[in-house]
Amino acid sequence: MTTQPLPTRLVTDSAFTLSQFMQPEHSNSQGRVHGGVVLKLCDECGGIVAARHARRPVVTVTVDSVTFHRPIELGSLLLIHGRITYVGTTSLEVELRVEAENLLTGEIIHTNSAYFVYVALDDMRRPTPVPTLELQTDEERHRFEQGRARQAARLARAQA
Ligand SMILES: CC(C)(COP(=O)(O)OP(=O)(O)OC[C@H]1O[C@@H](n2cnc3c(N)ncnc32)[C@H](O)[C@@H]1OP(=O)(O)O)[C@@H](O)C(=O)NCCC(=O)NCCS
């Protein structure tokens, strides 16, 4: 059986924004958006970005620390921007930037950012190589190197 060479993809090929109107069902006990809802939507957005890059099923292997800078009010439009920052052999790091838009004033606040790491799976649900990332700008190259350093730190922590 011949194996096809893996294609190369751009950051923009998989970048994606997930939007969700924050309703009462998304509330915590204080009447604001529940942090778990935000994390679930981040994982959904990151999973879409990773699967778009890999064109394979992906699973989340780890999540970097998440800090909520600002509370999110019900009635906001949540915008989660996801883009690939780093790819290893079978793993991919996705940066998630969360913003909340006040629909009445148009104000957009940055509420949190996080890095989620995914692993692509083959048909036997084993890790499988992902396409390489073609870096087009100095910013993308810088982010990639930062992602490489974060991934090395994660693996060192996992082995400690
Ligand atoms: C993710 C999973 C398939 C990895 O399996 P594994 O046997 O550890 O596979 P490997 O050791 O070959 O590692 C695969 C990749 O994950 C990376 N990885 C493994 N552990 C990691 C960690 N703690 N942090 C970051 N990356 C990690 C490896 O570096 C490797 O990446 P690379 O190929 O780019 O170098 C397996 O741990 C799993 O199925 N976990 C459950 C996933 C899940 O259920 N997620 C929640 C629902 S989606």
The ligand as a Gaussian input file, in Angstrom:
#p B3LYP/6-31G(d) Opt

LIG

0 1
 C       -4.102000      11.854000      23.228000
 C       -3.695000      10.398000      23.214000
 C       -4.258000       9.725000      21.939000
 C       -2.158000      10.387000      23.165000
 O       -1.764000       9.083000      23.268000
 P       -0.237000       8.696000      23.634000
 O       -0.137000       7.233000      23.691000
 O        0.215000       9.533000      24.777000
 O        0.482000       9.152000      22.305000
 P        1.937000       9.670000      22.129000
 O        2.825000       9.437000      23.311000
 O        2.373000       9.091000      20.796000
 O        1.754000      11.247000      21.979000
 C        1.015000      11.766000      20.892000
 C        1.255000      13.246000      20.835000
 O        0.674000      13.836000      21.990000
 C        1.655000      14.636000      22.655000
 N        1.388000      14.580000      24.071000
 C        1.292000      13.475000      24.851000
 N        1.071000      13.835000      26.126000
 C        1.023000      15.185000      26.141000
 C        0.841000      16.160000      27.164000
 N        0.646000      15.809000      28.441000
 N        0.856000      17.461000      26.822000
 C        1.055000      17.835000      25.547000
 N        1.216000      16.959000      24.523000
 C        1.220000      15.653000      24.835000
 C        2.987000      13.999000      22.287000
 O        4.053000      14.917000      22.440000
 C        2.744000      13.620000      20.852000
 O        2.889000      14.755000      20.030000
 P        3.906000      14.755000      18.748000
 O        3.603000      13.541000      17.949000
 O        3.544000      16.001000      18.016000
 O        5.294000      14.764000      19.299000
 C       -4.192000       9.607000      24.466000
 O       -3.526000      10.115000      25.615000
 C       -5.688000       9.740000      24.662000
 O       -6.472000       9.099000      23.952000
 N       -6.112000      10.579000      25.625000
 C       -7.547000      10.838000      25.847000
 C       -8.017000      11.991000      24.965000
 C       -9.409000      12.389000      25.346000
 O      -10.227000      11.560000      25.641000
 N       -9.644000      13.717000      25.337000
 C      -10.875000      14.275000      25.822000
 C      -12.004000      14.152000      24.895000
 S      -11.663000      14.746000      23.256000

